[in-house]
């Protein structure tokens, strides 16, 4: 009778998918005590503050919490009903059942919810969380008639949390539960039907002993590469996973591909990109959907002609924390890449996409990890529902570092679920354009395969990628304008038009390219700084309002002034470009100021007109001078060099590794 009640409670609540949540009736059904059940009598088990409810198998139990569990490092998710990812004792304090001195509590498992709302209560700040597979409720440990509770807890793995006061624990090996979306720990072994044989070529098939039926698929012709991919139906069961976890570093334990490059494709030169996939390995995604995600990566690898002369691909998986599965240089052909994808095992935990993007920006696109510099950097972030942290700042830093961010949201939040999101409208905040090019929304995991073609067409559109990142939106550009008497009022307006024409090529905003200007004679004047104007129209208007000053020509002093008054306020992850326009030789020395500018990482373009000294232009300009120093005979010819200046700025950017 007792075992029947346990199974009934598991089936009706704990094993429900967190995607759908649970009705109040189902939740309160699970709160009913287990009548007439007796467990081994003994002392009340004691747990540590960091023990999460999800690690304990028992559906209902009494435990003793130690003192000091009010510490913020013991995370709690939800209010009244808590996600099983929460600290048991932290939730007890938040609910008001305990204070920070500890004590005994009664814990009852209930169904997973579609969302958990954070709140501040009793000195504990709980956090919001998307759907979760299992919940629990905490109450006072008042004895109920006819009910006894276990004196030893059963944990979900052999690595049980350390217990105090002689607590007895039993190791438990979680049985496989094929064919389900969420993967809660249960007390029953579930057996599935054999899977139908499939001919899809992207991943090796799992063992046919368990799973659900899949539809017959058309085979992909050997060696055929096309944007049009056959539709497929993912197999339900997860294949056998490696017992080891991938190394958190960027050089995995597995060997690099040893196949000779002479015997394999050099890759599709029309899609030469350095591509990183950030995949969601959180617990809420479940094993089945995680396998669908891997199948999607395999389809990408199959469609792309991976090779040193074409696209290269690496994978970062994130949960609580991110870890690289393999980097850009690990696999140099599609076959090896697909094999590596199959070996990826799910990490579990939360869905901290923001943390993963920061990790990727700082570590992934480095020369040591295969970044080629001449290829656009692209990151595709896949999110189940919504992230559990914020992505805007991390994505902004990535974009400003020259990385194209694509967001794929699968089974996004409903209107009722949006209240649980850490950051509303997160996808639009993450990408550099909100026109739909960089963000894709998929209604169901089973429809994920449909976006392989649209995604690859966008990722391989390198011309459009260059426009979305690189030189256009990731620089602080400071114009240093000669306002000396030899220029004259009319020519000065021509110089301002030259400045405006270059400015128009860039995408101006607070987070994209920013423009500043300094005018100089013997003296210097900051016309406007990087933070003054954040739209193209405002910048162009500010340029048109600059008044002609007239005076001498002290270019060296002006460079020092620009470094201190303008570029000192440049963002550290922005490219710093100084474009100097002068019509004569400087009255002071330019060599040391120019050297200081180069040393500080300011890329300097020197534009000379009429009586400008060619030798000075070459000293001022960044090396090589032929790419950074320009000369025209008259002011009316300045417009002719605008395309060359812009082209050189972008060419230089694309030739540099963006790490």
Order of alpha helices (4+ residues) and beta strands (2+ residues): alpha-alpha-beta-beta-beta-alpha-beta-beta-beta-beta-beta-beta-beta-beta-beta-alpha-beta-beta-alpha-alpha-beta-alpha-beta-alpha-beta-alpha-alpha-beta-alpha-beta-beta-alpha-alpha-beta-alpha-beta-alpha-alpha-beta-alpha
